[in-house]
């Protein structure tokens, strides 16, 4: 491996923070409240036309008093996720970028600032929110976009000469990492043209691309993280609901409790339908129109941040909930049949007693 060139890097550093704030956002009402644009309006690159949102998110810019460097953007997804993005210009060398990544990933005040902005925006737009949550789940992701690198290296040259530095940026580590770790990280590298590169990690990414190309990559990374947040929410919801049903079964195992089973089953079925509808909406929010590279990049991002893992957990718990629903219904029917048959036998016994008592 060649030694890294002492090159100047120019681009931007992005902190992306997402919050699950409600069950649904009424985008049309929100757009009226904010006077904001839809995603896609004003974008300057053709690649954005290949990304199609079923219900395009609403985007607004935010001014932060006393911070002239940061560009702040808030985005609202129809399935209840609000994202806050901070973008800062960057110019420096590899040690500067590694140091910045380490500081951000290990701890920064940006999450607190992002949550304050999200809370202020949610309070302002509450009329457009359906069933706001009292507590929010959150996700964060850091993206380091380099649009100029000294010497204009190709992607293979950059990986060959600066693979360790890129690994440190993606992992947020100041210290040099092992060759095994470097190989693990660069396995997630993707390129479309000779002079662009995206290396994705579970909580950070390094992107070497033009302004237009990096915008598309940022959209895909943001969407993947919003999906992760939604599936985390569904997993948590299903866990609590299933625990509640199990607890109810233990408490209501007597005769009176058995007649409460239909109510428990109905509540569980309603929850199943709601979660299935919401997961399908989040899962199918974006389509790729003849852009196979973006589709592959999205799949890589979703795999890296853990979307597929949480989706599998959610699907498994949905299957468990469906089995439990059928169990509740079967138990009720069996119990009702047992008691009806017992009542018939009891009536027959009473009649027999009267018959034999009359003959005595």
Secondary structure by P-SEA (a helix, b strand, c coil): cccccbbbbbbbbbbbbbbbcccccaaaaaaaacccccccccccccccccccccbbbbbbbbbbcccccbbbbbbbbccbbbbbbbbbbbbccaaaaaaaaaaaaaccaaaaaaaaaaaaaaaaaccccccccccccbbbbbbbbbccccccccaaaaaaccaaaaaaaaacccccccaaaaaaaacccccccccbbbbbccccccccccaaaaaaaaaaaaaaaaaaaaaaaaaaaaaaaaaaaaaaaaacccaaaaaaaaaaaaaaaaaaaaaaaaaaaaaacccccccaaaaaaaaaaaaaacaaaaaaaaaaaaaaaaaaaaaaaaaaaaaaaaaaaaaaaaaaaaaaaaaaaaac
